[in-house]
Amino acid sequence: MSTPARSGWAVFRNGDFRLFGAARFLTGLAYQMQAVAIGWFVYDLTRSPLALGLVGLAGFLPAMLAALVTGHVADAYDRRVVAALAFAVQAATSFSLLAYAWSGHPAVWPVYALVVLVGTGRAFANPSLQALLPTLVPTPLFGSAIAWNASLWQSSSVMGPALGGLLYALGPGVVFGAAGVSFALAAALTAAIRFRPAPRTERPAVTWATLLAGIRYIRSQPVVLGAISLDLFAVLFGGATALLPIFAAEVLHVGPLGLGALRSMPAAGAVAMAVALAYRPLRRHAGVRMLRAVAVFGLAIIVFGLSTSLPLSMACLFVTGAADMISVYVRQTFVQGETPDAMRGRVSAVNTVFIGASNELGEFESGTVAALVGAVPAVVAGGVATVLVALLWGRLFPALRARDRLLKEG
């Protein structure tokens, strides 16, 4: 039997996984660089918390409105091609943001329109990528593959905000151009993956029954439903990402470089935890550990909201990333490991909506509440709500709380 460390490194012997991981790293780099630039650009134009929240809403709407279609596409067509085309669309959109930033026009609505296009590309890419990963590695290495995939994504999320903040000093257009190049390279790497799925005897027909199959499957699996909804409400209430420009400018009094550092901290914590999980995958008490991790996430958000010290704020965000990584690791293993391959795209599309609701819609919620009561009260209240969600979900979903192993045996 191989040791956990050998199992962790064995994933990288797979050439397709290396291409997959490189594409994920580049897209994560592009997303994060671009998020810093868009956030600071919009805040420079508007000085409005609500305007920052609307950026999150614009990014989330495509995933929500097109979820049934994107999942069907991921199950009906070559997932490599779908993801590569989606990255190409995002590259073109980033170059359009570059052109607009250099045009000198002060209106903010075109930025929202382009964010919608970025969200549309992401809505098609995510289900295809999530459904593709389990087919690239043997089942015994799946847990390590999940963790390494997350660590690559989060590593780019450490570098992306810092790089975005640094490049923003040269102008927002420079950041958008760098993001466009990253998306284009990711499209090429994804198209180069050699894996070919087994020929399908028939392509799923476009009917309400097939479109809704992912939703019905999740509803029939209380552990999966509990894990997805727990992550949804925890990050929906506890996320503070949209408000980081306000904390950087008005609470901690740091500029774009400080904002980049703050945005990097959750990813740094996630990378550290993901690497640990790649070497030592969770073996027991998966459900309880997920619930505890969400509670820790909420507590760290509360302290962040009350902090006026940059080092303390960065440490709190580091803890949120590490705690959230445990939640992501458990949820993704449930969703990708237990779903039949023929339905993975549709189930992953629903999962993407939940993720988008927790992240992008959470940004809209944060911006709206902050506009009403202020940024600090909004973040602290969100952290308290997250702790309460973790306690409540332990009672509402006893199957999740009682779940021991990550993957069902047999």
Disulfide bonds with the S-S distance in Angstrom:
none
